[in-house]
Amino acid sequence: MLKEVLKLKFIEPKNLKTTKVDWSLPQKTIRLVEHYAEYTGYSEEEVVSQFLNNLLLDTNFKEHIKKKRNNRRILKDLELNENDL
């Protein structure tokens, strides 16, 4: 029984630092997010947030951040450190 308990994954808290934004998006994009949210069981906000985090995998974007003269603010904003680039 104890071994089974140790295999459980604990629930990670959601990131509660949110800011409401007001963007205009194509209707097709909005519907895509709505349908994908329904499919995954995530909220529309969670779908957008998780997808946009993939931008941090863009090596050209990371190089752009590295080349910025004072990139400390960007790293802080994105909750990254130098090793993440």
C-alpha positions in Angstrom: 0.0 0.0 0.0 2.8 2.4 0.9 4.5 1.8 -2.4 1.3 2.6 -4.3 1.0 5.9 -2.4 4.6 6.9 -3.4 3.8 6.4 -7.1 1.0 9.1 -7.0 1.7 12.3 -8.8 0.9 15.4 -6.8 -1.3 18.1 -8.3 0.7 21.1 -9.4 -0.8 24.5 -8.6 -1.9 26.6 -11.5 -0.1 29.8 -12.3 -2.3 32.4 -10.7 -0.4 35.4 -12.1 -2.9 36.4 -14.8 -3.6 39.6 -16.6 -6.7 40.1 -18.8 -5.8 41.1 -22.3 -7.9 42.5 -25.1 -6.8 41.3 -28.5 -8.5 41.0 -31.8 -8.1 37.6 -33.4 -9.4 36.1 -36.6 -12.7 34.3 -36.0 -11.2 31.1 -37.3 -8.5 31.3 -34.6 -11.0 31.9 -31.9 -13.1 28.9 -33.0 -10.0 26.7 -33.2 -9.1 27.6 -29.6 -12.7 26.9 -28.5 -12.8 23.5 -30.2 -9.4 22.5 -28.9 -10.3 23.6 -25.4 -13.4 21.4 -25.6 -11.4 18.5 -27.0 -8.7 18.7 -24.2 -10.9 19.7 -21.3 -8.7 22.7 -20.7 -10.1 26.3 -20.6 -9.5 28.5 -23.6 -7.1 30.5 -21.6 -5.1 27.4 -20.6 -4.9 26.3 -24.2 -3.6 29.7 -25.4 -1.2 29.9 -22.5 0.2 26.4 -23.0 0.5 26.8 -26.7 2.3 30.2 -26.5 4.8 28.8 -24.1 6.0 26.8 -27.1 7.5 30.1 -28.4 10.3 29.6 -25.9 11.4 26.6 -28.0 12.1 28.9 -31.0 15.9 29.0 -31.1 15.8 32.2 -33.2 13.7 33.9 -30.6 16.2 32.8 -27.9 19.1 34.2 -29.9 17.2 37.4 -30.2 16.9 37.6 -26.4 20.6 36.8 -26.0 21.6 39.6 -28.3 19.6 42.2 -26.5 21.9 44.6 -24.7 20.0 44.4 -21.4 18.1 41.2 -21.5 17.7 40.8 -17.7 14.3 42.4 -17.8 13.2 40.0 -20.6 14.5 37.0 -18.7 12.7 38.2 -15.5 9.5 38.8 -17.5 9.6 35.3 -19.0 10.8 33.7 -15.7 14.0 32.4 -17.4 17.6 32.4 -16.6 20.7 32.7 -18.8 21.0 28.9 -19.0 17.5 28.6 -20.5 18.7 30.4 -23.6 
